[in-house]
C-alpha cells in the first residue's frame, strides 16, 4: 500500500523538521514547507494527500492558504495547527473545508489519528466523485446511443442518395448537364461529410459502452506491439520516443481485443497530443499485481492543473482548440475499460506529464 504523502507547513523550522522525521518513522511520506508560497509550489509539483497547516504563517495567513488549497486541490485534506488562543480561527478554517484542527502542542497519537481520519475522508470524497462520473457516463451513454441511432438513419439515406445521383451523372443521358463538375464536387462533399457523421456516431455508440459481446483470449504481448506500431509514425514526426516495458508471464486476458486496443489507442493518442509541441517520451508498461493486469501509459508532456485533471474523463471536455478534437477519446476509453470490468485512473501535475493507469481483472483459473 502506498504511503500517505504529507506536506507539513510551519515557519518553525526546527519543530517541523523533527515532526517530519517522526512521521517518516511512522511510515508516512512527509515533506516540509516554511511558508504559504513554498507550500503552494510543493503542491503544484506533486500530489499530496494531507496538508498539516500552521495558521500563524509569515506572509499569507493559514486561512488564505487553506482557501487556495481547497480551490485548486479540492480532495487534498487539510489539518490545521493552532495555538490555544486561535481556536476561533481554526473553526473558521473548518468552515472553509479543513478536515480537522489540533491545538499545539498536540500529541503524536492525536496527530496520527487526525491524519488517518483525513485519509479516510479523502478516499470517501474521491469515491463519491467516481460514482458520480460513472452515473453521468451511464446516463449520457444511453442518450448518446439513441442520438447516434436517430442520426445514422438520415445520414445513410443522404450518403446513398448522393451516390445514386453521382451514378446518374456518369450516364449518357446526363453527360451534358450544365455545371456537371461543380455538382459532382458538391456530391463528393456530401458523401465525405456523411462519412464524418458516421464516424462521430460510432464514437457516441462506443461512449455508451457497446463492445463486442463475445470475449476471447487477449495476449498483451501481441496487442502492445501492435498498438506501438500504429502510433510510431506520428510519434516520430512529433519527436517522441516510445518506450515499452512488458513483464514476462503476463496472464492472458479474456475480453474483446479490438475494444481493449481501441481504449488503449485513445489513451496513447491523447498522450501524443499532450507532447505535440514539446516532444518527449511516451512510456508504456504492463505488469500485474496478482488479481489485475496493470497497464500504465505515461507521457512527459505539459501535465494538467487539478481542475482539468478532475474533468479529463468527461465527455466533450477538451482543452484543445476548436476543430482539434471532440473531447471523446478518454471518455470512450474510460467507458470501454469499465464495461470490461476494469478501471482507469490518472495522476498529473503541471510541467510533470500525465500517467494513466488501466487495471483489468485477471480471469480465474479454470
N, C-alpha and C positions, 0 to 999 in steps of 0.2 A: 504494500500500500504506500503511495507517495506521501512524503512528509507534508505537513501543513506549512505553507510558506507564510511567514510573518514579516511585517515591517514595523519596527519599533521606532517611534518618533518622539524624541525628547532632547532638550538642549543641554541636559546634564550629562556630559559625555562619559564620565566615569560610571555613573549609575546605569546608563543604557548599555554600555559595553559589558558590564558584569551581568546584567539581565539577559542579554543576548547569549552569553556563554552558558548561563544556567538553563536557558530554554533549549539551546543546542544539545546540552547534555541530556535533556528530556526527550530528544528525538524530533525537535522542530527545526525547520529551516529558517533561521532568524537573520534578518538584515536590519541595518541601522540607518536612520536619518536624524539630523540635528535641528532641522527647521522645516517649514512648510514647503519651501522651494525644493529642497533635497527630496522630500517625501514624494512630491508630485513627479519629479524626474524619475525616481525609482519605480513608481507605479507605471509610468509610460514605458519604461524599459522592459518590464516583465510582469506577469500576472501575480497578484498577491491575494491570499485567501482572507487574512485578517490583518488590520492595522491597529496597533496599540498606540493611541494618540494622546499625548500630553496636551491639556487645554492651554497651559501657560507657555506658549512658544514666542520667540522673538519674531518680529515682523508680523506676518499674517497670523491671526489667532487660531486656536484649535478649532473653533466653530466655523471659521471661514474655510479652513482646510477640509473639515468634515463635509461642508456643503459641496465643495469641489469634487471630493471623492465620490459622494453619492450621486452627483450629476454625471460624472464621466464613467464611473465603475460601480453601477448600482448593486451588483451582487458581492462586492468586496465588503466584508463586515468590519465595523469599527468599534473597538473597545476604548473608552475614554478614561484617562487617568486624571484625577483632580485632587487638589488639596481639600482639607476639611472645610475651608471657607468658601469653596467654589461649587458646592453641591447643586445650587440652583442653576449654575451654568451647565453642569453635566446633565441635569434634567432637560434643559433646553436642547442639548445635544441628542438626547433620546428622541425628542420630538422631530429632530432633523434626520433621524434614521440610524443613529448609533445602536448597536445591539446590546450594549451594557456600559456601565461606568463603575470604576473602582476608586476608592479614596486611598491616596498614598499615606503611609506605606502599606500596600496590600501584600498579603502573604502569597507565597508561590502557589500553594494549593488553591487559593481563591482565584488567582490569575489563570491557572491551568483549567479550572472548572469553567471560567468565563470564555476561554479560548475554545474549548471543546463545544460549548453551547453555541458559540458563534459559527463554528464549523458546521454544526448540525443545521443551524438556521440558513446558512448559505446553500447547503445541499437541498433543503426543502424549497427554497426560493427558485433554485435552478430547475428542480424537478417540476415545479409548478409552471415555469416558463416553457419547459419542454412539452408538457402535456397540452398547454395552450396552443403551441405550434402544431402539434400532431392533430389536434381537433380542428384547427384552422385549415391545415392542409387537407384533411379528410373531407371537410365541407367544400373547400374550393375544388378538390379533385372531382367530386360528384358533379358540381356545377360545370367544371371545365369539360368533362366528358359529354355532358348534354349539349353544351355550346358547340363543341367540336363536331358532334353528330349533325346538328342542325346546319352548320356551316358547310360541311362536306357535301351534302346533297346538292345545293345550288352551285357550288364550285365545280363539282363533277359535271353537271349539266353545261355550265359555262365553257369549261375546257373542251368537252366533247363537241358542242355546237361550233366552237371556234375551229376545231379540227375539221369538222364537216364542211364548213364554209371554205376553208383552205383547199380542201379536195375539189370542191366545185370550181374554184378559181383556176385550178390546173387543167380543167376540161376544155375542150374545143369551143363549147357554146359560150364561154365567158372569157375567151382569150383576149378579146378586145375591150374589156371593161375599162372605162376611164379611171386613172389613178390606181391601177391594179397593184403596183408596187407599194404604194402607201397603205392600201387596205391590207396587204399581206404582212407588212411591218406591224400594223395595229393588231392583227390577229395573233402574231407571234408574241407580242407584248401581253395580250390577254392570256395566252396559254402559259407564258412564263410566270406571270403574277398568280395565276391559278395554282400552279405547282408550288409557288411560295406559300400560298394559303394552306395547301395540303400539308406542307412541312410544319407549319405552325400548329395545325390541328393535331398532327401526330405528337408534337410536344405536349399539347394540352391533354391528350389521352394518356401519355406517359405520366404526367403530373397526377393523374387520378390513380396511379398505382397499377395500371394494367400491365401485366407481364405475361410471358409465356407460361401457360398453366402446366406444362409438362417439364418438371425439373429433371436434370440429368447430371452426371458427374462432370465437375468442372475443375480442371487442373490449372492452378495458378502458375505453375512452372511453364505452361504454354500460353496462358492468357496474358501475363505481364509482358513477355517479349513482343507479343502481337500489339499490345497497347503502346509500347515504346516505339515500335517501328512506325506506327501510324502518326505519332507525334514528332518523329525525328526531323523530318524535312522542315517543318515550321520552326522547331527549336533551333536548328542550325541557322536559319535565316535571322532569327532574333538574337543569336549569340548566346544561346542557353545550352548548358551541358546537362544531359540526363544521366543520372547515376542510379543503379538498381542494386538492391541487396535482398535476396530471397533466401531464407533459411532452407537448409536441406530437410527433406522429410515433411514438408508442409502437407497436412491432410487434404485429401480431395474433398471439395465441397459438393453438395447436391443442391443445385439451383439452376436457373436459366443462365447459361454462359453469355448469351447475347445481351441480356438485360444487365448482368453484372458488368460486362465490358462497357455498355452504354453509360452506366452510372460512373464508373471509374474514368471513362473518357471525358465526361463532362467536368469532373474534378480536375483532370490534367489540363484540359483546355482553359479552365479558369485560372489555374496556376501559371500557365504560359501567358495569359492576358496580364497577370499581375507583374510579370517581368518584361513586358513588351518594350518598355522604354529604358530598362536598365540592364537586360541580360541577367546572367547568374546561373544558379544551379538548381535543378529540379531533382529531388531525391525521392525515390520510390522504394519503400522497404516492406517486406512481407515476413511475418513471424506468427507465432501462436502462443497462447498462454494456457493451453490445456483444454479449455472449453470453447475458445473462439479463435478464429484466424484474424489477425490484426494487420491491416494494410495502412501504412502512413504515406501520405503524399505531401512533401514539404517543399515550398518554394522560398527563394531568397529575395523576394520582391519587396514592395514598399510597405506591406503589412496594413493593418486596419486599426482604426480607433475603436474603442469598446462599443460605441453606439452603432457603428457599421457592423462589427462582428456579431452583435446581438440580432441583427436582421438579415444575415447573409443567406439563410435558407428560405426567406420569404419569397413567394412567387412574385415576379415582376419587379423585385427590388434590385436595382443595379446602380453602380457608381460610374458606369461607362457613359460616354457621350451618346446622345440620341442617334440611333441607327447602328450602333456598335454591338448591341445585344439586347435581348428582351428580358433578361433577368430570370430566366427559367432554368438554366443549366444546373445550378446547385440545388434548386428546389426539386428538379426531376431526380437528381442523384439521391437526395435525401428520401424521396418518396419510394424509389425503387429499392434502396437498401432496407428501408423499413418494411416494405412488403416481403422482402426476402428473409425477414426475421432478424435483421441486424440493426446497427445504429451508426450514425455519423456525428462526430464532434469536431470542434475546431479550436485552436488557440492561435492568437495573433497579437502583435503589437506594432505600432508604427516603426518603420525602418528595420524591423527584425523578421520580416517574412510571415508566412502563414503555414500552419501544419494542419491538415485534415486527417482524421483517423477513422477508418471504416472497420467496424467489428462485425463478423459474420459467424453464426453458430457452427461448430463442427458437428456433423451428424453422428448420432450414437452408433456404436459398432453393431453390426447385425448379429 
